Amino acid sequence: MYKVKEAFYTLQGEGAQAGRAAVFCRFSKCNLWTGREKDRATAVCNFCDTDFVGTDGQNGGVFETADALAAHIHSLWPDAPGVPYVVCTGGEPLLQLNEALIGAFHQKGFEVGVETNGTLPAPVGIDWLCVSPKADAPVVIEACDELKLVYPQPKAMPDRFSHINARHFFLSPMASPSAPDTGSDHVKQSNTRKATNYCLNHPRWRLTIQMHKIIGID
Protein backbone atom coordinates (compact mmCIF):
# COMPACT_ATOMS: atom_id res chain seq x y z
CA MET A 1 0.00 0.00 0.00
CA TYR A 2 1.25 3.47 -0.91
CA LYS A 3 0.01 6.74 0.54
CA VAL A 4 0.44 9.77 -1.69
CA LYS A 5 -0.22 13.34 -0.60
CA GLU A 6 -0.33 14.73 -4.13
CA ALA A 7 0.81 14.10 -7.69
CA PHE A 8 1.11 16.65 -10.46
CA TYR A 9 2.74 17.36 -13.80
CA THR A 10 5.16 20.29 -13.81
CA LEU A 11 8.76 21.32 -14.48
CA GLN A 12 11.52 20.39 -12.09
CA GLY A 13 12.45 23.66 -10.44
CA GLU A 14 15.83 22.94 -8.83
CA GLY A 15 19.18 21.27 -9.29
CA ALA A 16 20.73 19.52 -12.25
CA GLN A 17 17.37 18.50 -13.74
CA ALA A 18 15.89 22.04 -13.54
CA GLY A 19 13.51 22.79 -16.38
CA ARG A 20 12.76 19.15 -17.16
CA ALA A 21 9.12 18.08 -17.41
CA ALA A 22 8.21 15.63 -14.64
CA VAL A 23 5.36 14.11 -12.70
CA PHE A 24 5.95 14.77 -9.02
CA CYS A 25 4.75 12.02 -6.71
CA ARG A 26 4.74 13.42 -3.18
CA PHE A 27 4.51 10.63 -0.63
CA SER A 28 2.89 11.21 2.75
CA LYS A 29 4.87 11.17 6.00
CA CYS A 30 8.38 12.15 6.99
CA ASN A 31 10.69 10.46 9.47
CA LEU A 32 12.12 13.80 10.65
CA TRP A 33 8.79 15.23 11.79
CA THR A 34 6.03 13.83 14.01
CA GLY A 35 3.24 15.03 11.76
CA ARG A 36 1.70 17.20 14.47
CA GLU A 37 1.36 20.85 13.45
CA LYS A 38 2.30 22.09 16.90
CA ASP A 39 5.67 20.36 16.57
CA ARG A 40 6.65 21.98 13.26
CA ALA A 41 8.70 24.71 14.96
CA THR A 42 10.82 22.10 16.76
CA ALA A 43 11.18 19.62 13.89
CA VAL A 44 14.65 18.67 12.67
CA CYS A 45 14.03 20.80 9.57
CA ASN A 46 11.73 23.48 10.95
CA PHE A 47 12.15 25.52 7.77
CA CYS A 48 10.05 23.01 5.80
CA ASP A 49 7.34 24.66 3.70
CA THR A 50 5.89 21.45 2.21
CA ASP A 51 2.56 19.89 3.17
CA PHE A 52 3.12 16.12 3.25
CA VAL A 53 0.43 15.12 5.77
CA GLY A 54 -2.48 12.95 4.63
CA THR A 55 -3.61 11.98 1.13
CA ASP A 56 -5.98 14.85 0.35
CA GLY A 57 -3.84 16.86 -2.11
CA GLN A 58 -4.35 17.07 -5.86
CA ASN A 59 -4.41 13.57 -7.36
CA GLY A 60 -3.50 12.15 -3.95
CA GLY A 61 -4.82 8.93 -2.49
CA VAL A 62 -4.10 5.44 -1.21
CA PHE A 63 -2.92 2.90 -3.77
CA GLU A 64 -3.08 -0.79 -2.95
CA THR A 65 -0.42 -1.96 -5.41
CA ALA A 66 2.66 -0.69 -7.19
CA ASP A 67 0.96 -1.20 -10.55
CA ALA A 68 -2.01 0.92 -9.46
CA LEU A 69 0.20 3.83 -8.42
CA ALA A 70 2.34 3.57 -11.55
CA ALA A 71 -0.78 3.65 -13.71
CA HIS A 72 -2.01 6.71 -11.82
CA ILE A 73 1.28 8.54 -12.37
CA HIS A 74 1.31 7.51 -16.03
CA SER A 75 -2.15 9.03 -16.48
CA LEU A 76 -0.68 12.44 -15.60
CA TRP A 77 2.02 12.30 -18.30
CA PRO A 78 1.05 13.89 -21.64
CA ASP A 79 0.80 11.90 -24.87
CA ALA A 80 3.74 13.69 -26.47
CA PRO A 81 7.39 13.01 -27.39
CA GLY A 82 9.82 12.95 -24.48
CA VAL A 83 11.09 10.44 -21.92
CA PRO A 84 8.60 10.17 -19.03
CA TYR A 85 10.14 11.23 -15.72
CA VAL A 86 8.72 10.80 -12.23
CA VAL A 87 10.19 12.53 -9.17
CA CYS A 88 9.46 10.68 -5.94
CA THR A 89 9.53 13.17 -3.10
CA GLY A 90 7.82 13.89 0.18
CA GLY A 91 7.94 14.07 3.10
CA GLU A 92 10.43 11.26 2.89
CA PRO A 93 9.82 9.00 -0.13
CA LEU A 94 12.11 6.18 0.99
CA LEU A 95 9.64 5.35 3.75
CA GLN A 96 7.46 3.90 0.97
CA LEU A 97 9.34 3.67 -2.34
CA ASN A 98 10.54 0.12 -2.94
CA GLU A 99 11.88 -2.05 -5.76
CA ALA A 100 8.38 -3.17 -6.73
CA LEU A 101 7.23 0.39 -7.35
CA ILE A 102 10.45 1.35 -9.15
CA GLY A 103 9.93 -1.67 -11.40
CA ALA A 104 6.32 -0.67 -12.06
CA PHE A 105 7.42 2.85 -13.02
CA HIS A 106 10.03 1.40 -15.37
CA GLN A 107 7.39 -0.82 -16.96
CA LYS A 108 5.46 2.35 -17.80
CA GLY A 109 8.58 3.82 -19.43
CA PHE A 110 9.47 6.25 -16.64
CA GLU A 111 12.89 7.30 -15.49
CA VAL A 112 12.72 7.41 -11.70
CA GLY A 113 14.12 10.33 -9.75
CA VAL A 114 14.15 10.53 -5.96
CA GLU A 115 14.60 13.45 -3.56
CA THR A 116 15.48 12.12 -0.11
CA ASN A 117 16.93 13.38 3.17
CA GLY A 118 19.44 10.50 2.99
CA THR A 119 18.59 8.95 6.34
CA LEU A 120 17.32 5.68 4.84
CA PRO A 121 18.98 3.25 2.40
CA ALA A 122 17.94 3.68 -1.22
CA PRO A 123 16.46 0.69 -3.09
CA VAL A 124 18.14 -0.42 -6.28
CA GLY A 125 16.91 0.78 -9.65
CA ILE A 126 16.68 4.53 -9.05
CA ASP A 127 17.79 6.48 -12.12
CA TRP A 128 18.48 9.84 -10.46
CA LEU A 129 19.16 10.18 -6.74
CA CYS A 130 19.18 13.59 -5.05
CA VAL A 131 20.19 13.66 -1.37
CA SER A 132 19.27 16.71 0.71
CA PRO A 133 20.52 16.28 4.30
CA LYS A 134 18.73 18.05 7.12
CA ALA A 135 20.32 19.40 10.34
CA ASP A 136 22.05 16.75 12.45
CA ALA A 137 20.02 13.80 11.13
CA PRO A 138 22.34 10.90 10.26
CA VAL A 139 22.98 10.36 6.55
CA VAL A 140 23.45 6.74 5.44
CA ILE A 141 23.64 7.32 1.68
CA GLU A 142 27.23 7.99 0.62
CA ALA A 143 26.88 8.10 -3.18
CA CYS A 144 24.31 9.95 -5.25
CA ASP A 145 23.83 11.87 -8.48
CA GLU A 146 23.13 15.15 -6.73
CA LEU A 147 23.83 16.52 -3.25
CA LYS A 148 21.59 19.49 -2.53
CA LEU A 149 21.86 21.40 0.74
CA VAL A 150 19.41 23.95 2.02
CA TYR A 151 21.79 26.71 3.12
CA PRO A 152 22.67 27.81 5.72
CA GLN A 153 21.92 25.10 8.28
CA PRO A 154 24.22 25.39 11.33
CA LYS A 155 24.19 21.60 11.83
CA ALA A 156 24.39 20.76 8.12
CA MET A 157 27.09 22.88 6.58
CA PRO A 158 28.77 21.69 3.36
CA ASP A 159 32.04 20.54 4.97
CA ARG A 160 30.16 17.89 6.93
CA PHE A 161 29.31 16.05 3.70
CA SER A 162 32.69 16.11 1.96
CA HIS A 163 32.76 12.29 2.11
CA ILE A 164 29.67 11.90 -0.08
CA ASN A 165 30.43 10.89 -3.65
CA ALA A 166 28.14 13.04 -5.81
CA ARG A 167 28.18 14.12 -9.46
CA HIS A 168 26.71 17.53 -8.63
CA PHE A 169 26.84 19.75 -5.53
CA PHE A 170 24.17 22.41 -5.02
CA LEU A 171 23.27 24.99 -2.39
CA SER A 172 19.64 26.09 -2.18
CA PRO A 173 19.11 29.29 -0.16
CA MET A 174 16.88 28.76 2.86
CA ALA A 175 13.62 30.69 2.75
CA SER A 176 11.21 31.38 5.57
CA PRO A 177 8.20 29.01 5.53
CA SER A 178 5.95 31.87 6.64
CA ALA A 179 3.68 33.80 4.30
CA PRO A 180 5.52 36.34 2.13
CA ASP A 181 6.18 39.57 3.94
CA THR A 182 9.05 41.99 4.41
CA GLY A 183 10.66 39.83 7.08
CA SER A 184 10.61 36.56 5.13
CA ASP A 185 11.82 38.32 1.95
CA HIS A 186 14.76 39.73 3.91
CA VAL A 187 15.66 36.26 5.22
CA LYS A 188 15.57 34.78 1.73
CA GLN A 189 17.65 37.59 0.24
CA SER A 190 20.21 37.33 3.02
CA ASN A 191 20.53 33.57 2.67
CA THR A 192 20.80 33.87 -1.12
CA ARG A 193 23.76 36.21 -0.67
CA LYS A 194 25.37 33.81 1.80
CA ALA A 195 24.90 30.86 -0.56
CA THR A 196 26.23 32.88 -3.48
CA ASN A 197 29.35 33.86 -1.56
CA TYR A 198 29.93 30.27 -0.46
CA CYS A 199 29.75 29.04 -4.05
CA LEU A 200 32.16 31.75 -5.20
CA ASN A 201 34.65 30.70 -2.52
CA HIS A 202 34.05 26.95 -3.00
CA PRO A 203 33.51 26.44 -6.74
CA ARG A 204 32.67 22.74 -6.46
CA TRP A 205 29.32 23.97 -5.17
CA ARG A 206 26.73 25.55 -7.47
CA LEU A 207 23.80 27.79 -6.60
CA THR A 208 20.29 26.54 -7.31
CA ILE A 209 17.13 28.55 -6.75
CA GLN A 210 13.48 27.51 -6.68
CA MET A 211 12.59 28.35 -10.25
CA HIS A 212 9.08 26.94 -9.90
CA LYS A 213 8.25 29.51 -7.23
CA ILE A 214 9.68 32.35 -9.30
CA ILE A 215 7.61 31.50 -12.38
CA GLY A 216 4.54 30.51 -10.36
CA ILE A 217 4.04 26.79 -11.04
CA ASP A 218 3.67 23.77 -8.74
N, C-alpha and C positions, 0 to 999 in steps of 0.2 A: 504494500500500500504506500502511495506517495501523496503527501500533502503539499499543495502548491498555493502560495498566497496570490500570485498573479502571473500572467504570461502575456507578452505583447511583442509585436513586430516593430522594430525601430532601427536606429543606427547606433553602433557601439560608440560611446562618447569619450572613452579614455584609453590611454595606453597604446600599445603597438598596433592594435586592431582598430583604432579610432577611425570612424567613418564607414566601417563595414556594416552592411545590412545584417541583422541578426534577430532571431526570436529569443527574447529573454524569458527564462523560466525561473521565477523567484520562489524558491522553496520556503516553507514556513519553518520557524524555529531557529534559534541560534544558541550555541553552547557557551557563549560568553555573556549571555543576558538571561535573567530569570523569566522574562516575558511579562513581568508586572510593571505597569506604567510608572508606579511610584518609585521603582528601582532604577529607572533609566539614568538618572543623574549620577548614580554610583556604579553603573555598569563598567566593565573593563574598557569598553570603547564608548564613553558617554557622549561622544560627538556624533554618534550615529543618527542619520536623518532618514533612515529607511524603515518603512512599515513592513515587518515580516511576520506579524502575528495573525493567525487564523488563515482561512481559505476564501475570504470574501472579496478579494480584489478582482480586477478585470480578468476574465477567463481563468479564474482560480477554481480550485475544487479538490476533491479527493479522488484519486485514481487507483483502482484496485490492482492493476497490472502495469508492467513496464510497457507493453504494447499499447495499452489504452492511453497512457500519457504521451508516448511517442506519436501516436496518431493525432492526439489533440494538438501537440506542438506543430506537427506537419500541416495541420489545417490552417495555421496562422501564416505559413510561408506562401508567398505569391507564386502563381504559375507563370514564371518568367525565367529567362536565363540567369545563371549564377549558382554557385555552390551553396546549398542550404547550410546555415550556421546557427547553432543554438548555444546560448550562454547560460550555464547553470550557475545561479547565484542565490543569495539569500538576504538575510539570515546566513546560515552556514549550510551550503549545499551538500557537503560530504557527510552530514548526518543522515542523508537519504540516498544520494546518488550511489549506485552500485554498478557492477559489471553488466547485470541484466539490462538495466536501463540504457547504459552506454551502447550495448549491443543493439537494442531496439532503435535508438537514434541512428546508429550506423545503417541499419536495415532500411531506414527511411531516407538515406542519402545524406544525413547531416554530418558535418564536422562538429565535434563537441568541445566547447570551451568551458572552463570552470574558473570561477572567482572565489577563492577560499581564504580563510584566515590562517591556514597552514597548521592548525592544531591537531588535525586528524590525518591519517594516511590516505593517500589518493589511490583509488582503484585503477587498475590497468585499463588502457584503451583511450584515455583522454587525449585529444588532439592538441589542445592549447591550455596550459595550466598557468594561471595567474595567482600568485600568493601575495596576500596583503596582511602582514602581521599587525596585531593590535596590542599595544601596551606591553605588559610583562607576561602575557600568555605564552606558554611554551610552543615553539614551532618545531614540528617533527618532519616537515618536508624540507629536504636539503637541495633539491634540484627542480627547476621549473623553467618555463619559457619566459616568464615575466615576473619580476619582483616589484610590487607597487606599494609604496609607503605613503600613508597619510602623514603629512608633515606640517608642524613639528609635533612629535609625541615624546615627552621626556623619557618614557620607559621603552621607547621603540625608535631610537635614532639609527641612522643608516649604518654606522660602524658596528652595531650589534649583529648585523646580518651579513658581514663580509664573507662568511663561510658558505653562504648559499650560492650554488652554481646556477646562474640565470643567464639567459640570452639578452635580456633587456632589464634595465634598472630605471624606475620612474619614481619621482616624488609628486604627490598630489596635494596641493595646499589645503590644509584643514579649514573648513568653513563652519560657522556656527549653525547648529541645527534649528535655531529659533527662526521665527518668521522674519523676512527681510526688514531691516530697519537700519538706522545709522550705525548703531553699535555692531551688528553682525557684519555689515559691509566693511567696517573698519577692521574687524578681526580677519576677514577673508583677504583684504588687501595687504594687511601686515604679514600674514602667513604666506601669501604669494610672493612678496618681496623676499622673505626669509628662504623660501624654497628656491627662488631664482638665484639668490646669492650662493646657496649651497651648491647648486648645479654648476655655476660658474667656477667655483673653487674646487669642485670634485667632478670633472667632466665625464666620468663613467655614468653618472646619474643624469637623467633627462627630466625636464618638466612636463607634466601632463595636467591639463585642466579639464573640467567637466563640460565638454562641448555641448552635450545634450541639454544642459541647463541654460547655456548661453543662447542656443538657438530655439529653445522652448519646445523640446520633444521629450517623450518618456525616456 
